């Protein structure tokens, strides 16, 4: 389960990392996102630890959540309600 964003959408790094560090998330979240300013990041959240590094990825951003219903306190039906879905906007 996850999101795929339009290739023109860009994230604000500080807002993205703050959203990924806050609240309950499935046990594993990973993805590649394009940032405002042209950089791209690979993100990997395992349990409560967030790892972020630069990436050469230049296509559409994507974020995936990995876990079973037993492991995932959010539940599949609530994934789309995560605030992360509102952090991307068209490049200016």
ABEGO torsion letter per residue (X at the ends): XEBBBBAABBBBAAAAAAAAABEBBBABBBEBBBBBGGBBBBBBBBEABBBBBBBABABBBBBBBBEBAAABAAEAAAAAABAAAAABBBBX
